[in-house]
Amino acid sequence: MGIAAVVFDMDGVLIDSEPIWEQVRHEYVVLKGGRWQPDSQKKMMGMNTVEWSSYLADELGVAEPADEVAAAVIDLMADKYAHHVPLLPGAVDAVRRCAGSWKLGLASSSPATVIDLVLAKSGLLDYFTVVLSTEEVGRGKPAPDVYLTVAQRLGVEPNDCTAVEDSTNGLRSAHSAGMRLIAAPRPEFPPSPDALALADVVIDDLDELTSGVVTGGA
């Protein structure tokens, strides 16, 4: 039947948030006596809340229960976004443009409270029919759970969806779900070459997210 829905990731696709997540987590780990590693942020990209908070506690040595780690970091992120939402260039126009032709879903690894804050402050909330955090499904990315659930709630088959992703785990997640895949990688956190190779098309910015790119047509 062709493409019936577009499913966006949020962090690194609509907002330039990965540097903020890295700063907040890094500072928190150091404050709590943990050991931040150069690849820690890249490893956590795509993890759901339970997974990354456990990673901070178990792997990076934060001496707090994982649920307390999650609550503290989420509060710090919410405070950052309350002052400023770092929308990427072209994000608002891309969402509006796609909403004019397809149902829209959001499949994000951010906590639900953070997603709602970002979408509300950016004026994008009403454009999405389905908004879902990986904390609300069984497994985070690279598992396909969040994309499969978004498609189900949209009432469309996964192979009738186009996903827009940036990270290694996100690309693998959407591909595993069977969606047409558009990669919009961030140069600061480039995906692995093998994950990028899964994409049907790679774009440099959201201005390139045209109807032809979404559907694979001319």
N, C-alpha and C positions, 0 to 999 in steps of 0.2 A: 504493500500500500504506500510505500515511500515513507519519508520522515514525518512523524506525527508529533514529536516532542524534542525539545532541546534541554539537556540537563547540564547545568553549570556546577563546577566546583567553585568554592568561594575564595579560600586563601591562595594567593598567588595567581588567581585568574581574574577575580573582580576587585580584590583589594591587595595592596602590597604589604601583606601582614607577616610573612615569614621572618623578616628581620626583627619585627616587634616580638613575635613569639620567641625568637632566639635570645633577644636581649632580656626579656622578662624571665625566661627559664634559666638562662645563664646566671643572672644576678641572684635568683632565688637559690639555685644550687650552691653557689659560692657562699651565700649568707648562711645556709644550713650546713655548711661544712662538707659539701659533696665535691665531686671531682668532674668538672665539665670536660668533655672531650671535643676535639675539633670537628668530628663528624656527628655529634650528638643531635643537632637540629635536623640534619638530613635523615638520620635514622628514624626520627619521630614523625616526619612528614607522612601523613596518612593514618597514623595511629589514632584510635579513638581515645576518649578521656581516661578510661580505665587502663588502657595499654600504656599511654605515655606517662601517666602519674606513677604507675608501677615501675616503669623504666627509670624514672628519676629516683625513686626510692630504692629499687633493687640493684640497678646497674651503676648509677652515679653516686650512690652513697648518701642520699638525703635521709636523715634520721627522723622521718615522720611517717605515719601511716599514709598509704596511697590516697585515701579519700581526703585526708587533710591537705596533702600536697595539691591535689586537684582543685579543691576549694580555694586555696590561697592563690594559685596561679591564675585561675579563672577570674577571681576578684581583681587581680592586678591587670589582666587583659581588659576587663570591662572598664576599669578606670581609664586606661589608655584610650579606648574607643569612645568613651563618654566625652573626651576632649577633642578627639579628631579621628575620623574614619579615613584611612589612606586609600581612597578609591584609585584604581589604576586608570590611566588615560583611555577613554573610549568605553569604559565599563557600562556606564549608565545608558549611553546610546546603543550599545550592543544588546543589552537586555531589552530595551524598549523596541528595538528593531526586530528582534526574534519573537517577542511577545505579540507582535502584529501578525505573525504567520503560524506560530506553533504554540502548543502548551509548553509551559516552562516548569522545570523542576530544579531543585538545588540539592546537591549531595555533598555535604561538607564534613570534614573531620573536626571542625570546631564544636564546642559544646553548644547545645540548643540556646542557652541564654545569651551567648555571645553572638550567634547567628541572628537572633531576633533583634538584638541591639544594633548590629551593623546594618541590617536590611531596613529597619525603621529609620535610623538616622540618615541613611543614604536615599530614602524615598523609593526603594525598590521592592519593598515587601509585597505590595499588591500585584506585582507582575508575576509572582510565582504561585502556581496552583498547588505545588507540593514542596515543602521544605523539610529536609531530614538531616539529622546529625548521625554520624556513625555511632555515637554513644547510645542511640536508640535501636541499634540492630546488633546482631550477634558478634560480628567481627569488624574491625576497622579495615581500611584499605591496606594491602592490595587485594584482600578478599572482595568479591563482587557484591556482597550483601546489600550495601547502601544503594547501589545503582539498581539492583534488581527490585528492591523494595520501592524505590521512587517510581520506577516504571509501572509496577503493579498498582500503586496508588494513583498514578496518572491514568490508568486504564489502557495502557498501550504495551505492545510487546517490546522487549529490550532492543531487538534488531530494527525496530522502527524509531529508535531514538538516536540522536547525536549527542555525545558527551564532549564537554570542553574541559580539559585538564592541563596541569602543568608539571606535576611531580612524578617521579618514578613509580611510587606506590599508587598514585591516582590513575596514571595511565594504565597500569596493569589491572587495576580494579575495573575500570570502565570496559577495557578490552575483554576481560574475563566474563563480563556481563553480556557481551555480544553486541555492544553498541558501536555505531560509527564513531570514530575517535578523531577529535581535533586536538592537537597539542599546541598549547600556548606557553612555552617554557619561559621561566624567568632566568636571566643570565646569572644572577647571584646564586641560584640553586638549580643548576642544570640537571635534568633527568639523565639517567644512565643511557648510553647509546642503544642498548637492547630494548629498553622501555620506549624510547623515542621512536624506534623503528616500528613499533606496534601501531602508530598513528596513521590514519588515512591521509592526513594532511597536517603540515606544521605551519603555524602563522607566527608572525613577529609581534603583532599587537591586535587588539580587538577590533580595530577599524577594518581589518581583513576578514572579519567574520560576516561574510555576505551570504545571501541565500544560496548561491552556487557552491560555496564552501560547505555550508551546512548539509546540503542534500547530495553533494557530489555531482551536481549538474553543471552545465556551462555557466 
